[in-house]
Amino acid sequence: MAKIGITSVGAYIPYYYLDRALIAKAWGARGAKGCRSIVNSDEDSLTMAAEAAIDCFKQVNRKRIKSLYFASVSAPYAEKSHAALLSAVCNLDGGVFTADVSCALRSGTTAMKAALNAALADPAGDHLVTASDNRQADPKSNAEQMFGAAAAAVTVGGENVIAEEMAFASVANEINDTWRNAGETTVNFAEQRFAIDKGYMISMRQAVKDVLAKAGLSPDKVAKAVFATPGVREHGTVGAKSGFTPEQIQDPLMMEVGDCGTAQPLLLLAKALETAAPGDVILLAAYGNGADAFLFKVTENIKNIQKAGTGTVTKYMNRRAEFTDYARFLSFGGHLMPVQGEPYKIPAAPVISWRDQDVYLKLEASKCNKCGTIAFPPTRVCYTCRAKDDNTRESCIDHTATLFSFSCDRLAGRSDDPLIIQALANDESGARFYLNMTDFQEAELKIGMKLEYAFRKMHDLANFPNYYWKYRPVRKIGGDEK
């Protein structure tokens, strides 16, 4: 039987973080230690999932993807397939199977188990799992400080496996400890002690016990134990009661990122794999009205991933910026409505969005088959050799670009985020793109700087989210541009 397991990992942590002390200061309260990640004004769970998914394609060929799963409890649409939209953004084949998994905090691991089952049936392909969340909490609540925003992705399959699945266990637990009703935007919580003792602890310990028993392993045989956690201490408590030492337990990044919902288990798994060695056994456990637990055995292929430096959490942690305006943070989360900014003048339409999705979602340029000229937007007639209707399409989402020129517009943006940088940049293919910029510090902008593409939300005209691509400064690994 072929080895089935993880073949690549992807991660994404937003550019901005907010010090928890700043949140507490706004309410004259005592702040928790550390900081939490927050989305920019043009980000949501779909754009973050796209970032993490595209990260995987630095390790696997997108043409191998047979299915795509999108997991989130904070997705922008209540009725529409995010996975189908995401498959277009990732430039996947139109025959790929897509599925949304939602409602429970362990939706990410639920989707991963479904993908592993699909890989067992079809080990020749890869199956992509994305998990992303930007959960909202009531202002002044403890959750407002402890929540975070992030995304993670894995592909699973039967070839070039970096972590082989050894065992899986799952338990269900019907309990109202954390929930959000239809029509609500913020999360509800039962009394903390009840929720932790009767929900989290019971489910997680049982799932961990069951998965170890299935594999015939004791806790000391596990190199790293990854526990999803709603707080700073809970992961350590469930780990200790399950027989693990502090050295075995993966740092949950609560002090730097926060509780990022469905994304947290896969994000922490990606972090654990950054330093894993061949032969290491990794335990992964996620909670949400029950618990899922996996055991993975790391293979020699992990060295290839680590050497390339892709799919890592560290590269995003190394280049972030502090956000210091609490009122704007509330506005970005939809908790208060500022004065309306100037709307985009071009209305959206479902027909146009569907017709031109190869340009808007896949960022496809045309490449002349006669002279090789690249043009964006795609053109029927080559402006170099005048060849007509003799070109092929090429997606540029994996490319980098060099900033050629830019302008600063302080009137066209949102009232809570007014500065828009309009940039001309030379793509590595030779085409020149005109796009807005995001995730930047104005003082750092300079002609000739390296840029990469980021899929972002533009506006809500026609009563649906409209997405497009922007430039951003390259996020760094260890301080070096990659």
Residue pairs with C-beta under 8 A, 6 or more apart in sequence:
2 123
2 158
3 158
3 161
3 164
3 299
4 116
4 119
4 120
4 123
4 156
4 157
4 158
4 161
4 164
4 165
5 116
5 156
5 161
5 162
5 163
5 164
5 165
5 296
5 297
5 299
6 154
6 155
6 156
6 161
6 162
6 163
6 165
6 273
6 296
7 59
7 60
7 126
7 154
7 155
7 156
7 157
7 159
7 160
7 161
7 162
8 56
8 58
8 59
8 60
8 126
8 154
8 155
8 162
8 305
8 311
9 55
9 56
9 59
9 152
9 153
9 154
9 162
9 266
9 269
9 270
9 273
9 305
9 311
10 51
10 52
10 53
10 54
10 55
10 56
10 152
10 153
10 154
10 270
10 311
11 52
11 55
11 150
11 151
11 152
11 153
11 267
11 270
11 271
11 311
11 312
11 313
11 316
12 48
12 49
12 51
12 52
12 55
12 132
12 150
12 151
12 152
12 316
13 37
13 150
13 257
13 267
13 313
13 316
13 317
13 320
14 37
14 38
14 39
14 40
14 43
14 48
14 149
14 150
14 320
14 439
15 40
15 319
15 320
15 321
15 438
15 439
15 472
15 475
16 37
16 38
16 39
16 40
16 320
16 321
16 322
16 323
16 439
17 35
17 36
17 37
17 38
17 256
17 257
17 320
17 321
17 322
17 323
18 35
18 36
18 37
18 38
18 322
18 323
18 326
18 329
19 31
19 35
19 322
19 324
20 31
20 32
20 33
20 34
20 35
20 36
20 145
21 31
22 31
22 324
22 326
23 31
23 144
23 145
23 326
23 329
24 30
24 31
24 32
24 145
25 31
25 326
26 326
27 139
27 140
29 140
31 145
32 142
32 145
32 146
32 232
33 232
33 255
34 254
34 255
34 256
35 255
35 256
35 258
35 322
36 145
36 146
36 147
36 148
36 149
36 257
36 258
37 148
37 149
37 150
37 256
37 257
37 258
37 260
37 320
38 148
38 149
38 323
38 329
38 332
39 48
39 134
39 149
39 332
40 332
40 438
40 439
40 456
41 331
41 332
41 414
41 416
41 417
42 438
42 456
42 457
42 458
42 470
43 134
43 149
43 456
43 457
44 74
44 76
44 134
44 457
44 465
45 72
45 74
45 75
45 76
45 82
45 132
45 133
45 134
45 151
46 70
46 75
46 76
46 82
46 85
46 86
46 132
46 457
46 465
46 467
47 454
47 455
47 456
47 457
47 467
48 132
48 134
48 149
48 150
48 151
48 263
49 70
49 72
49 82
49 86
49 130
49 131
49 132
49 151
49 153
50 86
50 89
50 90
50 455
51 151
51 454
51 455
52 130
52 131
52 132
52 151
52 152
52 153
52 263
53 68
53 86
53 89
53 90
53 128
53 130
53 153
54 90
54 397
54 398
54 455
55 153
55 310
55 311
56 128
56 153
56 154
56 155
56 311
57 90
57 398
58 308
58 310
58 311
58 398
59 155
59 305
59 308
59 310
59 311
60 126
60 155
60 157
60 160
62 90
62 91
62 92
63 93
64 125
64 126
64 157
65 90
65 92
65 93
65 96
65 125
65 126
65 127
65 128
65 155
66 96
66 97
66 118
66 122
66 125
66 126
66 127
67 96
67 97
67 98
67 99
67 115
67 118
67 127
67 128
68 83
68 86
68 87
68 90
68 92
68 96
68 97
68 98
68 99
68 127
68 128
68 130
69 83
69 98
69 99
69 100
69 101
69 111
69 112
69 114
69 115
69 127
69 128
69 129
69 130
70 82
70 83
70 86
70 98
70 99
70 100
70 101
70 111
70 130
70 132
71 100
71 101
71 102
71 107
71 108
71 110
71 111
71 129
71 130
71 131
71 132
71 262
72 82
72 100
72 102
72 107
72 131
72 132
72 133
72 261
72 262
73 102
73 103
73 104
73 105
73 107
73 133
73 135
73 180
73 261
73 262
74 133
74 134
74 135
74 136
74 261
75 82
75 100
75 102
76 82
76 457
76 465
77 464
77 465
81 98
81 100
82 100
83 98
83 99
83 100
84 98
85 361
85 467
86 98
86 130
87 96
87 98
88 357
88 361
88 362
89 361
89 362
89 397
89 455
89 467
90 128
91 362
91 364
91 395
91 397
97 118
99 111
99 114
101 107
101 108
101 110
101 111
101 114
104 110
104 288
104 289
105 178
105 228
105 261
105 262
105 286
105 287
105 288
105 289
106 228
106 262
106 265
106 286
106 287
106 288
106 289
106 290
106 291
106 292
107 131
107 262
107 288
108 129
108 131
108 152
108 262
108 263
108 264
108 265
108 266
108 286
109 265
109 266
109 284
109 286
109 292
109 294
110 292
111 129
111 130
111 131
112 129
112 154
112 156
112 266
112 294
113 168
113 170
113 292
113 294
115 127
115 128
115 129
115 154
115 156
116 127
116 156
116 165
116 168
118 127
119 125
119 126
119 127
119 156
119 157
119 158
123 157
123 158
123 159
124 157
124 158
124 159
125 157
126 155
126 156
126 157
126 159
127 155
127 156
127 157
128 153
128 154
128 155
129 153
129 154
129 155
129 156
129 266
130 151
130 152
130 153
131 151
131 152
131 153
131 262
131 263
131 265
131 266
131 267
132 150
132 151
132 152
132 262
132 263
133 149
133 150
133 151
133 260
133 261
133 262
133 263
134 149
135 143
135 147
135 187
135 259
135 260
135 261
136 147
136 185
136 186
136 187
136 333
136 334
136 335
137 143
137 144
137 147
137 186
137 187
138 144
138 186
139 330
139 335
143 187
143 189
143 259
145 258
146 230
146 231
146 232
146 254
146 258
146 259
147 258
147 259
147 260
147 261
148 257
148 258
148 259
148 260
149 258
149 260
150 257
150 260
150 263
150 264
150 267
151 260
151 263
151 267
152 263
152 265
152 266
152 267
152 269
152 270
153 266
154 266
154 269
154 270
156 165
160 301
161 299
161 301
162 273
162 298
162 299
162 301
162 302
162 304
162 305
163 273
163 276
163 282
163 296
163 297
163 298
163 299
163 302
164 296
164 297
164 299
165 294
165 295
165 296
166 215
166 281
166 294
166 295
166 296
166 297
167 211
167 212
167 214
167 215
167 294
167 295
168 211
168 214
168 292
168 293
168 294
168 295
169 207
169 208
169 210
169 211
169 214
169 292
169 293
170 207
170 290
170 291
170 292
170 293
171 203
171 206
171 207
171 210
171 290
171 291
172 289
172 290
173 199
173 202
173 203
173 289
173 290
173 291
174 289
175 190
175 195
175 198
175 199
175 289
176 190
177 189
177 190
177 194
177 195
177 198
177 199
177 200
178 187
178 188
178 189
178 190
178 195
178 199
178 230
179 187
179 188
180 186
180 187
180 188
181 188
185 334
189 195
196 230
196 231
196 234
199 287
199 289
200 230
200 234
200 238
200 287
201 234
201 237
201 238
201 241
203 287
203 289
203 290
203 291
204 227
204 238
204 242
204 285
204 287
204 291
204 293
205 238
205 241
205 242
206 291
207 285
207 290
207 291
207 292
207 293
208 225
208 238
208 242
208 283
208 285
208 291
208 293
209 242
210 293
211 283
211 285
211 293
211 294
211 295
212 218
212 219
212 222
212 283
212 295
215 295
217 281
217 295
218 243
219 225
219 242
219 243
219 244
219 248
220 243
221 281
222 244
222 248
222 281
222 282
222 283
222 295
223 248
223 276
223 277
223 280
223 281
223 282
223 298
224 248
224 249
224 250
224 272
224 276
224 280
224 282
224 283
225 239
225 242
225 244
225 248
225 249
225 250
225 282
225 283
225 285
226 250
226 265
226 268
226 269
226 272
226 282
226 283
226 284
226 285
227 234
227 235
227 238
227 239
227 249
227 250
227 252
227 268
227 285
228 235
228 252
228 264
228 265
228 268
228 285
228 286
228 287
229 235
229 238
229 252
229 254
229 259
229 264
230 259
230 287
231 254
231 259
232 252
232 254
232 255
235 249
235 252
236 246
236 249
238 285
239 246
239 248
239 249
240 246
250 268
250 271
250 272
251 271
252 264
252 268
253 267
253 268
253 271
253 313
256 317
257 267
260 267
262 288
264 286
265 284
265 285
265 286
267 313
268 284
269 282
269 284
270 311
270 312
270 313
271 312
271 313
271 314
272 282
273 282
273 298
273 302
273 305
273 311
274 306
274 312
274 313
274 314
275 306
276 282
276 298
276 302
277 298
277 302
278 298
278 299
278 300
278 302
278 303
279 297
279 298
280 297
280 298
281 295
281 296
281 297
281 298
282 295
282 296
282 297
282 298
283 293
283 294
283 295
284 293
284 294
284 295
284 296
285 291
285 292
285 293
285 294
286 292
286 293
305 311
309 315
309 477
309 478
309 482
312 477
314 477
314 478
315 475
315 476
315 477
315 478
315 482
316 475
318 475
318 476
318 477
318 478
318 479
319 475
319 476
321 441
323 329
327 336
327 416
328 416
328 417
330 336
331 337
331 338
331 416
332 416
332 417
338 414
338 415
338 416
339 415
340 415
341 412
341 413
341 414
341 415
341 416
341 418
342 411
342 412
342 413
343 459
343 461
344 458
344 459
344 461
347 461
347 462
348 459
348 461
348 462
348 464
348 466
349 462
350 462
350 464
353 360
353 466
358 364
358 378
358 393
359 377
359 378
360 467
360 468
361 467
362 395
362 397
363 376
363 395
363 396
363 397
363 453
363 469
364 378
364 393
364 394
364 395
364 396
365 374
365 375
365 376
365 377
365 378
365 393
365 394
365 395
365 396
365 427
365 429
365 431
366 374
366 375
366 376
366 378
366 379
366 391
366 392
366 393
366 394
367 373
367 374
367 391
367 392
367 393
367 394
367 429
368 374
368 375
368 382
368 384
368 385
368 387
368 390
368 391
369 387
369 390
369 391
369 392
370 382
370 385
370 387
370 390
371 382
371 384
371 385
371 387
373 382
373 383
373 384
373 385
373 430
374 394
374 427
374 429
374 430
374 431
375 382
375 383
375 431
376 396
376 427
376 431
376 432
376 433
378 391
378 393
379 391
380 388
380 389
380 391
381 387
381 388
382 388
382 390
382 391
394 429
396 427
396 429
396 431
396 433
396 453
397 453
397 455
397 469
399 427
399 428
399 429
399 452
399 453
400 427
400 428
400 450
400 451
400 452
400 474
401 425
401 426
401 427
401 428
401 433
401 450
401 451
401 452
401 453
401 471
402 425
402 426
402 448
402 449
402 450
402 451
403 423
403 424
403 425
403 445
403 446
403 447
403 448
403 449
403 450
403 451
403 471
404 423
404 424
404 425
404 426
404 432
404 447
405 423
405 424
405 447
406 421
406 422
406 423
406 424
406 437
406 445
406 447
407 421
407 422
408 419
408 420
408 421
408 442
409 419
409 420
409 421
409 422
410 418
410 419
410 420
411 418
412 418
412 420
413 419
413 420
419 442
420 436
420 437
421 436
421 437
421 440
421 442
421 445
422 434
422 435
422 436
422 437
423 434
423 435
423 436
423 437
423 451
423 471
424 432
424 433
424 434
425 432
425 433
425 435
425 451
425 471
426 432
427 433
433 471
435 453
435 468
435 469
435 470
435 471
436 470
436 471
437 445
437 451
437 470
437 471
437 472
438 454
438 456
438 470
438 471
438 472
439 454
439 472
439 473
440 472
440 473
444 473
449 473
450 473
450 474
450 481
451 471
451 472
451 473
451 474
452 471
452 472
452 473
452 474
452 475
453 469
453 470
453 471
453 472
454 469
454 470
454 471
454 472
455 467
455 468
455 469
456 467
456 468
456 469
456 470
457 465
457 466
457 467
458 466
458 467
458 468
459 466
460 466
474 481
474 482
476 482
